[in-house]
Amino acid sequence: MSETALHLSPEVREALAARRPVVALESTIIAHGLPRPRNLAVARELEALVRSGGAVPATVAVLDGRPCVGLAKDQLERVAEDDSVRKLGHRDLAPALAAGASGATTVSATAFLAARAGIRVFATGGLGGVHRGWTETQDESADLRLLARTRITVVCAGVKSILDVPATLQRLETLGVGILGYGTDRFPGFYLASSGEPVDWTVGTPEEVAAVMAAQDALGGPETALLVANPVPEELQLDPALHDRVLAEALDDCRDRGITGQAVTPFLLDQLMRRTGGASLEANLAAVRGNVLLAARIAAARPGTDR
């Protein structure tokens, strides 16, 4: 992507030039994941958490056809408040640029643009993955293939628990995407501290993650991502029994109403939030906060960064 196409904020540009730690943040959670005005407050909070961890925040979005890595105060407010801001995955970037459109970036679009800018660490909530009923629908998130060809470290709380977690892990293995459990030998369950599925490698410090990143670079080979699976603290997770009951009911409703394709995920997430009285949203935010702070510490721990 040309220098004119990708716009880095002055702070992000200076930090990268000086080899100071930078953490990319997605903007979909701001534009489409939270109610107003809380969305803007959370966006500011997450950027502050990155700073408290010793790194520079780089919230990513597309504004008037220009990919922006690092947002000014007024740009962040626009993403949070403008109803015309679309939701953009990686495949939507070229049409959005050509049309001069504005949009909030999903995991795939954020990872792509951040990597193009030279950012190695990205914090988000939960990844997309293989959907339930994949054998009939062939429905799989674009996140997976993008991460299979993008050298970036993504700190996340696993994949969304409404998905087929075992199938997603198998798919990540096939695609060669590495997974580290942060302080856990179980893959996190997004709203839950554990999905019950094992992970092969466990690390316990940001320095250990940075060492794995350095080993990736030393080995060369395919430009795959590294996932750092960081569980939400057990005391802040959604009650597992409530989660399982509500999800089962929502899946039944989904089938009864004939909801399919891209409409499934937003329907299930909305039902979880409504039927848990907002508890699922609070668990989600707790996970995101933890991921953002850990990502900042990982970025700051990388050799060669000027802290």
C-alpha positions in Angstrom: 0.0 0.0 0.0 1.4 3.4 -1.0 2.4 6.1 1.5 -0.4 8.3 0.2 -3.0 5.5 0.7 -2.1 4.7 4.4 -2.3 7.6 6.8 -0.4 7.3 10.1 -1.1 9.8 12.8 1.9 11.9 13.7 2.2 10.2 17.1 2.1 6.7 15.6 4.5 7.7 12.8 7.0 9.1 15.3 6.7 6.1 17.6 7.4 3.6 14.8 10.3 5.7 13.4 11.8 5.8 16.9 11.1 2.0 17.5 8.9 2.7 20.4 6.1 0.2 21.2 2.8 0.6 19.4 -0.4 -1.4 19.8 -3.2 -1.5 17.1 -6.8 -1.4 18.2 -9.9 -2.2 16.1 -12.7 0.3 15.7 -15.7 -2.0 15.1 -16.3 -2.3 18.9 -16.6 1.5 18.9 -18.9 2.0 16.0 -21.0 -1.2 16.2 -20.3 -3.1 19.4 -21.4 -0.7 22.1 -24.2 1.7 22.8 -23.7 5.4 22.8 -22.3 7.3 24.6 -20.5 4.4 26.3 -18.7 3.5 23.1 -16.7 6.7 23.0 -15.8 6.4 26.7 -14.6 2.8 26.2 -12.5 3.9 23.1 -10.8 6.5 25.2 -10.3 4.1 28.1 -8.7 1.5 25.9 -6.3 4.0 24.4 -5.4 5.1 28.0 -4.8 1.5 29.0 -2.3 1.1 26.1 -0.4 4.2 27.3 -0.4 2.9 30.9 1.3 -0.3 29.6 4.1 1.7 28.0 3.0 1.8 24.4 1.3 4.2 21.9 -2.3 3.3 20.8 -3.1 3.1 17.1 -6.8 2.8 16.7 -7.5 1.9 13.0 -10.4 3.0 10.8 -11.2 4.2 7.3 -12.3 7.8 7.0 -13.4 9.3 3.7 -11.7 6.6 1.7 -8.4 6.8 3.6 -7.1 4.1 5.9 -6.1 5.8 9.2 -3.7 4.1 11.7 -4.0 6.2 14.8 -6.9 8.5 15.3 -7.1 12.1 16.5 -9.7 13.1 19.1 -12.2 14.4 16.5 -11.7 11.2 14.3 -12.3 8.9 17.3 -15.5 10.9 18.1 -16.6 10.6 14.5 -16.2 6.8 14.5 -18.3 6.6 17.7 -21.0 9.0 16.7 -21.5 9.0 12.9 -24.3 6.6 11.8 -22.9 6.4 8.2 -19.7 4.6 9.4 -19.8 1.2 7.9 -18.4 -2.1 9.1 -15.3 -3.1 7.0 -13.6 -6.4 6.8 -10.4 -6.9 4.8 -12.2 -7.6 1.5 -14.2 -4.3 1.9 -11.1 -2.1 2.0 -10.5 -1.6 -1.7 -14.2 -0.7 -2.5 -14.3 1.6 0.5 -11.1 3.4 -0.6 -12.4 3.7 -4.2 -15.8 5.0 -3.0 -14.4 7.5 -0.5 -16.4 5.7 2.2 -15.9 5.6 6.0 -15.9 2.5 8.1 -14.8 0.8 11.3 -12.4 -2.0 10.8 -13.0 -5.6 11.9 -10.2 -7.9 13.1 -9.2 -8.9 9.5 -9.1 -5.3 8.3 -7.3 -4.0 11.4 -4.7 -6.7 11.3 -4.0 -6.1 7.6 -3.7 -2.3 7.9 -1.7 -2.5 11.1 0.8 -4.9 9.6 1.1 -2.7 6.5 2.0 0.2 8.8 4.7 -1.9 10.5 2.9 -2.6 13.8 3.5 -6.0 15.3 1.0 -6.2 18.2 -2.8 -5.9 18.0 -5.4 -6.2 20.8 -9.0 -7.2 20.4 -11.8 -9.0 22.2 -12.6 -12.3 20.4 -11.7 -13.5 17.0 -14.1 -14.8 14.4 -13.9 -18.5 13.4 -15.7 -21.5 12.1 -19.4 -21.3 12.5 -21.6 -24.0 14.0 -23.1 -26.1 11.2 -20.1 -25.5 9.0 -20.6 -28.8 7.1 -23.8 -27.4 5.7 -23.1 -23.7 5.4 -19.3 -23.5 4.8 -19.5 -20.4 6.9 -16.0 -19.3 8.2 -14.8 -15.9 9.3 -12.4 -14.0 7.0 -10.2 -13.5 10.1 -8.7 -16.9 9.9 -7.3 -16.8 6.3 -6.1 -13.2 6.8 -4.2 -14.2 10.0 -2.6 -17.1 8.1 -0.8 -14.7 5.8 -0.2 -11.7 8.1 2.8 -11.4 10.5 1.1 -9.8 13.5 0.6 -10.9 17.2 -3.0 -10.7 18.2 -3.9 -10.7 21.9 -7.4 -12.0 22.2 -9.8 -13.9 24.6 -10.1 -16.7 22.2 -12.9 -16.8 19.6 -16.5 -15.9 20.1 -18.2 -18.6 22.1 -21.1 -18.7 19.8 -18.8 -20.4 17.2 -17.6 -24.0 16.8 -14.4 -23.6 19.0 -12.9 -27.1 18.3 -13.4 -26.7 14.6 -11.8 -23.2 14.7 -8.8 -24.6 16.5 -8.4 -27.3 13.9 -8.6 -24.7 11.2 -6.0 -22.5 12.8 -3.7 -25.5 13.0 -4.2 -26.3 9.3 -3.5 -22.7 8.5 -0.3 -22.7 10.5 -1.4 -20.0 13.0 0.5 -20.3 16.3 -1.4 -20.1 19.6 0.0 -19.3 23.0 -2.1 -19.7 26.1 -1.2 -16.8 28.4 -1.1 -18.3 31.9 -3.4 -21.1 30.9 -3.3 -24.5 29.2 -6.9 -24.1 28.1 -8.1 -22.0 25.1 -10.2 -19.1 26.5 -14.0 -19.0 25.7 -14.4 -15.3 25.1 -17.0 -14.6 27.8 -15.7 -17.5 29.7 -12.2 -18.1 31.1 -12.0 -21.5 29.4 -13.6 -23.2 26.4 -12.4 -26.6 27.8 -10.2 -27.0 24.7 -6.4 -27.5 25.3 -3.6 -25.3 23.9 -0.2 -26.8 23.2 2.0 -23.9 24.5 1.7 -21.8 27.6 3.6 -18.6 28.5 3.5 -16.5 31.6 5.2 -13.2 30.9 5.2 -10.6 28.1 8.9 -11.3 27.7 8.2 -14.9 26.8 5.7 -13.8 24.1 8.3 -11.4 22.7 10.8 -14.2 22.6 8.4 -16.3 20.5 7.9 -13.3 18.2 11.7 -13.0 17.8 11.9 -16.7 17.0 9.2 -16.3 14.3 11.3 -13.7 12.7 14.5 -15.7 13.0 13.0 -18.7 11.4 11.4 -16.8 8.5 9.0 -18.8 6.4 5.3 -18.1 6.0 4.1 -14.7 7.3 1.6 -16.2 9.8 0.1 -14.5 12.8 0.7 -15.4 16.5 -2.3 -15.6 18.7 -1.9 -14.9 22.4 -5.0 -16.4 24.1 -5.5 -14.4 27.2 -8.5 -15.5 29.4 -10.9 -13.1 31.1 -10.3 -13.4 34.9 -12.7 -16.0 36.3 -14.2 -13.6 38.7 -15.2 -11.4 35.8 -16.4 -14.1 33.4 -20.0 -14.6 32.5 -21.6 -17.3 34.7 -20.9 -20.5 32.7 -24.3 -22.1 33.4 -26.1 -18.9 32.4 -24.0 -18.7 29.2 -24.7 -22.3 28.2 -28.5 -22.0 28.8 -28.9 -18.7 27.0 -26.8 -19.7 24.1 -28.8 -22.9 23.6 -32.0 -21.0 23.7 -30.7 -18.4 21.2 -29.5 -21.1 18.8 -33.0 -22.7 18.9 -34.6 -19.3 18.2 -32.1 -18.8 15.3 -33.2 -22.1 13.7 -36.9 -21.4 14.3 -36.7 -18.0 12.7 -34.6 -19.2 9.7 -31.8 -16.8 10.5 -28.7 -17.8 8.4 -25.4 -16.5 7.1 -24.0 -13.2 8.3 -27.2 -12.5 10.3 -26.4 -15.3 12.8 -23.6 -13.8 14.7 -25.2 -10.4 15.5 -28.4 -12.1 16.4 -26.8 -14.5 18.8 -24.6 -11.7 20.4 -27.7 -9.5 20.8 -29.7 -12.3 22.4 -26.8 -13.1 24.8 -26.7 -9.5 25.9 -30.4 -9.2 26.3 -31.0 -12.5 28.1 -28.1 -12.0 30.5 -29.2 -8.5 31.4 -26.0 -7.0 29.9 -23.7 -9.4 31.8 -22.2 -10.8 28.6 -21.3 -7.2 27.5 -19.5 -6.6 30.8 -17.6 -9.9 30.5 -16.6 -8.9 26.9 -15.3 -5.5 28.1 -13.4 -7.1 30.9 -11.7 -9.4 28.4 -10.9 -6.5 26.1 -9.4 -4.4 28.8 -7.1 -7.3 29.9 -6.1 -7.9 26.3 -5.2 -4.3 25.6 -3.0 -4.0 28.7 -1.3 -7.2 28.0 -0.7 -6.2 24.4 1.0 -3.0 25.5 3.3 -4.9 27.8 4.2 -7.4 25.0 4.9 -4.5 22.6 7.1 -2.8 25.3 9.0 -6.1 26.0 10.1 -6.6 22.4 13.9 -6.4 21.9 14.9 -3.3 20.1 12.1 -1.1 21.3 13.0 2.2 22.9 11.1 2.3 26.2 
